[in-house]
Amino acid sequence: MPTVNLLIKGKVQGVFYRTAAKGEADKLGVTGWVKYINEGRVEAMVTGNEERLQQFIEWCRKGPEKAIVTDVIVTPLSEQEFDDFTVILENYPLDI
């Protein structure tokens, strides 16, 4: 199954983006992780079948209700295996 790295930019911190992304990933049956990174961005690594992976990417372009997504950079990777979809809590920025 394909794996992608997603770099999500915009107003994506402080709007429950990670929690909502986990809910969407669980609903679609894709696996991987999501975390906050510097400069107010979110990063995700996701594995799933092509159709569900594309659905997840499209969801990321909108995000949860209060998010304002300005860009999603999609980078294909070699296949990774994950047991489930997790929210990584480390590296939480101090400026929020």
SULZIWO-V832247 format. One record per residue. N is the residue number from 1. SS is DSSP state (h for helix, s for strand, l for the rest). PHI is phi as a letter, one per 40 degrees, with the letter a starting at -180 (NA if undefined). D_FIRST is the distance of its C-alpha to the first C-alpha in whole Angstrom. Layout:
N;SS;PHI;D_FIRST + N;SS;PHI;D_FIRST
This chain:
1;l;NA;0 + 2;s;c;4 + 3;s;b;7 + 4;s;b;10 + 5;s;b;14 + 6;s;b;16 + 7;s;b;20 + 8;s;b;22 + 9;s;b;25 + 10;s;h;28 + 11;s;c;30 + 12;l;b;27 + 13;l;b;29 + 14;l;g;32 + 15;l;b;30 + 16;l;g;28 + 17;h;c;25 + 18;h;c;23 + 19;h;c;24 + 20;h;c;23 + 21;h;c;19 + 22;h;c;19 + 23;h;c;20 + 24;h;c;18 + 25;h;c;15 + 26;h;c;16 + 27;h;c;17 + 28;h;c;14 + 29;l;g;12 + 30;l;c;10 + 31;s;b;11 + 32;s;i;12 + 33;s;a;16 + 34;s;a;18 + 35;s;a;22 + 36;s;c;25 + 37;s;b;26 + 38;l;c;29 + 39;l;g;31 + 40;l;g;30 + 41;s;b;26 + 42;s;b;23 + 43;s;b;20 + 44;s;a;16 + 45;s;b;13 + 46;s;b;10 + 47;s;b;6 + 48;s;a;6 + 49;l;c;5 + 50;h;d;7 + 51;h;c;11 + 52;h;c;11 + 53;h;c;9 + 54;h;c;12 + 55;h;c;14 + 56;h;c;14 + 57;h;c;15 + 58;h;c;18 + 59;h;c;19 + 60;h;c;19 + 61;h;c;21 + 62;h;b;24 + 63;l;g;23 + 64;l;c;26 + 65;l;d;29 + 66;l;c;31 + 67;l;c;29 + 68;s;b;29 + 69;s;c;26 + 70;s;b;27 + 71;s;a;24 + 72;s;b;21 + 73;s;c;19 + 74;s;b;16 + 75;s;b;15 + 76;s;c;11 + 77;s;b;11 + 78;l;c;9 + 79;l;d;6 + 80;l;b;8 + 81;l;b;9 + 82;l;b;11 + 83;l;c;14 + 84;l;a;14 + 85;s;b;15 + 86;s;b;18 + 87;s;c;21 + 88;s;c;22 + 89;l;c;26 + 90;l;c;27 + 91;l;g;28 + 92;l;c;30 + 93;l;c;32 + 94;l;c;36 + 95;l;c;37 + 96;l;c;36
